[in-house]
Amino acid sequence: MEITVTKTTNPKTKPEASGLGFGKYFTDHMFVMDYCPEKGWHDARIVPYGPFEMDPACTVLHYGQTIFEGLKAYKGANGEIFLYRPGSNMARINKSNDRLCIPQIDEEFAVEAIKQLVLIDQDWIPEGEGTSLYIRPFIFGTDNMLGVHPSHTYKFVVILSPVGSYYKDGLAPVKIWVEDDYVRAVRGGMGFAKTAGNYAASLKAQAVSEEKGYSQVLWLDGVERKYIEEVGAMNIFFKIGDEVVTPELNGSILAGITRDSVLKVLTAYGYKASERRVSIDEVVEAYKAGKLEEVFGTGTAAVISPVGELCYKGEKMVINNNEIGKVSQFLYDTITGIQKGIVEDKFGFTYRIK
């Protein structure tokens, strides 16, 4: 399928890299493609960034049939431009599509569309420390009628946003509240899909945790309220003694691409890395025994986010003197180095587009 291009006649003023924050600014162009049963996915186009006109009865507004992804583009020291594991993101978008009854996309074509969009707006890729161009593909149902059933028509859109650190303090350890009242997802539900409903389900607990001075929520399983699942915007890892462990994929947590990268890097560099069930009681006991050496989150937005404090049932656990640990720092330096072409990519993670 050919991608038509219509360039903006009114380019925006680019923000300073030092004041980017996360997800506040958007580039000049976006990619759009439509779906209908008669034509399949069609009319692929790159057009000036702008609003959509939507009918008040649009399916997505009433029944939440939408999914999204997140990945990044980086500019290397020699002006090279890299995407990080875009094929993995497009494979995951189709898993989310399947769960939400959304038609599958051509993964290779989607990567090509992202490549062309990034190249058109390449001047928006920031070059400051900790910065990148965040890429947000998303799909939503566009039927205009009320009735609980899958939409027949859809839009696939990609927008770009120059970003700094996800957390305002960068790599400074974050404080996390362990949620034991609300639940986010259960097996058989949509926890593994990257869909808006999962994030809507997390908002109440997130608001409560922020009132208590915590930046994120650590979710427990929705049945026994015992086994650790993930953080609101990240997967989670614990270094207990000589083992770095993360909760196994069980159908109710997201199969994070950074999570997978971390497991591969740890194994390649000789660390003992495990995926298994981890109970909150095990973490508490390890902390009391002095064996909980590090805790960190992983995700596209933050890459590696060290955790300096966990609070469970009112008891605070301060991790590694509230400082970033050696493993967390190693992983951050290695993965961000690979992303920018500074560290040798032994894994085939990077996708050079220029």
N, C-alpha and C positions, 0 to 999 in steps of 0.2 A: 504494500500500500504506500502510495506517495504521501509525503507530508508537505502540505502547502504552508507558505510562510508569508505573513503580513506583519511588517515591522512597524513599531510605534512611530508616530510623528511628533510625539511629545515626551521625550525621555525624562525620567525622574532625576532629581539630585541625589547622588549616592551619599549615605551616611558615613560618618567617621568610624573607623574600625574600633576605636576606643569606647564608643557609646552604643554598640550594636544591641546588647542584650540578646534575648532569644525570641525569634518569631515575631518581631515588631515591624520589620521592613520587608518589602517584596519587590522583586525585580520588574523589569519593563515588559516581560512577555510570559505567556503561559501556554501549555500544550492542552488541547481539547480534542476528544474523539467521542463519537456518539454510537449508540447501539439501538437497533430495533430488530425484531425477529426476521423481517424480510431481507434486510441487508447485512445483518451481523454488525461487527464493529466497522465503522466507516467514517469518512470525512475527517481524517486526521489533519490537524492544523496547529500551527503556532501563530498566536495572535497577541495583540497588546493585552497586558494584564487589565482585568476589569470585572465588574459585577455581572452576575447572571440574572436574567429576569425569570422569576418562578411563579407558577400558579399557586394560590393558597391551598389547593388540594394536592400539591406535589407529595408523592409517596414518602420521600425521605423525611418530610416535616412531621409526619404522623406516625410512621412505623419504623423509622430509624434504619432503613436498609441502606447501609453505607459501610465502606471499609476504607482503610488508608494504610500508607507505608511511610517510612522515614529513612532517608539515606543522605549521604553527603558527597560533595565535590571539594577537592583540595587543589591548591596551586603549589607545585613543587619549587625548589630553589632555582631551577633553570627555566621557569615559566611553563613547565609541563602541567597538565591538568589530569587529575586522577579521580575516578569514581571508586568507591569502596564496596566490593561485593554486590554490584547491582543485580546480577543474576539471581542471587539468593533472595533479595527483596522481591523480585518479580515472581519467583517460585512461591514465596510465602503469600504474596497477594492473591495468587490463585487458590491457595488453601483457604484463605479467608473468604474469597469469592464463593467457593463451594459451600461453605457453611452458611453463607447468607443468601444462597440461591441467586448469585450474580453470575452472568456468563463469563467463562474463562477468557483471558486475554492471551495474545501471542507474546510470550515472555521476551523473545529476542527482539521483536518489533518495539516493545515497550522500552527496552534498554536503549535501542537506537533513537527513539523519540526523546528520551531523557538526555542522551548524548547531544543531539542537535539543539535542544533547548538550552542546555548548559553552554554550549559553544556560542550561541547567539548572545547570551547574557554573561559571557565569561568575564567581562570587566567588573562584574559585581562580586566576583570571588574575592573575599578579603584576604589579606596576607599577614595580619598581625598574629601574635602568639595566641593559640587557643581558638582561632577563628576558622570558619569554613562556610561553604554555601550549602545550606540545608535544603533538601529536595523532598517535597511532600506530594506524592501521587495519591489520588483518592478516586473512588467510584461511588456514585449514588444513584438510586432509583428515581426516575423522572416522570412516571405515569401521573396523570392528573385525575385521580378518582379515589374515593374512600372505600376501603375494603381490605381486610387483612389477607393479602396474598402477595407473592413476589411481583415486582414491577415487570413490565414488558420492555421498557425502554430505560437507557442508562446514559450517564456521562462519565467518561474517564478523563481526569484533569491532573495536570502536574503544575505546581507552582514552586517558586524558588525564593529562599529568604537568606540573606547574609546574616550570619549569627556569630556571637561570641560564646562565652561559657554558658552552659545551661543554668548553673547556679551562680549567683552574683559573686560569690567568693572563690570561684574557680575550683581548684583542687583541695581547698580547705575541707576537712571532714565535716559531714552533715550529721544532723541529729534525726533519728528515726523513731517513730512511735509504733509499737507492735499492737495491731488492732485485734481485739478479741471479742468484739461485739458485732460490728457489721461484717458482712462477707462480700467479696467481689465476684466470685464465680465458683461453680461446682463442675465436677466431671459430667460430661454429657451436655454441658452448656456451651457458651461461646468464649470461654476463657482463653483458649489458644488462638483465637482469631483477633486480628487487629481491627476492631470495630468500635464505633463511637459508644455503643451501649456499655461496653466494659468500663470506659472512662467515666461515663455518667454515673455508673454504680459506685465509683470510687470517690465521688466528690464530697459526700457528706463526711466520711471519715477523714478525708484530707482536710476539710475545713475545721473539724474538731481538733485534729493534730496540730494544725497551724496556730490555733488559739492557745495551745499548750506550749508553743515554742518549738515545734518540730517541723522539719521541712518536707518529710515524706512519711508514708504509711507502709509498714511491712505487714502483708496479708498472711493469715493462716488459712488452712483448708476450710471449706465451707461446711463440712460434715462433723468432723471431730474437734475442730478448732484447736488443732494440736500441731499439725505439720506445716512447716514454712513453705510458702509458695513464691511470691515475688513482691517487689516494692512497686508503688504506683506507676513509676516511669522507668523501672529498671528490673533486671534480674538481680539476684543476690548471691554472693559467695561468702564463705566463712573459712578462715584458716584456723584449723583446730589441730594443734600440735604440728606434725609434718604433713598433714592432709589439707588440701584446698578442696572444699566440697560445695556443690550447688544443688538445690532441689532438682530431682529428676523430672523430666517432662511427663506429665500425667493427664494431659487433656484440658487442664484448667489454668495453665499458665502459658505465657507466650514463649515460643521457641526463638529467643533472641539471637540475632546474628552476631552481635558483639559477644554475647554469652558463648556462642559456638567458637568464635575466634579466640576467646580467652582460654577455653579448654584445649584448643589445638596448640596455642602458644605455650601454655604450661607444660603440656605433655612433651612437646618438642625440646623444651629447655630443661627437662629432667625433674620437673615437679610432680608430686603425686596428686593427681586431680581426679575427683570422683563426682559422679552424678548419682544421687540416691535420696531417699527420704530423710529429711532432717527435721526433727521435732524441736519446738521452742524449748522444751525441757532439756534436750541435749545441749543446746546453746547456753542456757543458763548454767547448767552443771559445768560445762567447759570453762565458762567465765569464772565461776567460783573456784575452780581448780587451777586457774592461771594458765589454761591451755588455749583460750580464745585469743589468738594473737592479732588477727586482722579480720575486718568485715568490709566488703566493698560491693558497690552496685556496678552493673554493666549495662550500657545502652547506647544507641546511636547518638543521642543528644549529648550526654555527658562523657561518653566513652568509658572512663573509670571514675567512680565517685566513692572515695573512701568514707567510711562511716565511723564517726568518733563517739557516738553514744546511741545506745538502744534503751528504750524504756518499755518494760513489760510489767503490767499490773502494778504500776507505781514505783517499781524498782529500777533504778538507773544503772546501766552497765557502761562504763567508760572504756573505750577500746583503744589500746596502744597509746595511752596518755593523750588521747584526742589528737593524734598526729597521723599523717599518712604513713603506712607501713612499707617495708621494702618490696614486698610482692606487688602491692598496688602501684607503687611508683615504677617498678620494672615493667608491669603490664601497660601502664599509661605511656611510658616512653617508647616501648616497643611498638605498640599498635598505632599510636599517632605518628611515630617515625615511619612505619610502613605506609600509612595513609598519605604522607607527604613525600614519599620516595627517598627518605633519608636513611632508613633502615632497610636492609635487604629483605625482600619479600620472598620467603621460602615456601609460602603457602598458596600463591596465586590469588591473593586477596584483591590486589589492585587492578583496575581496568583503566589503562591509559587512553585518553581520548584526544590528547594533543601533545 
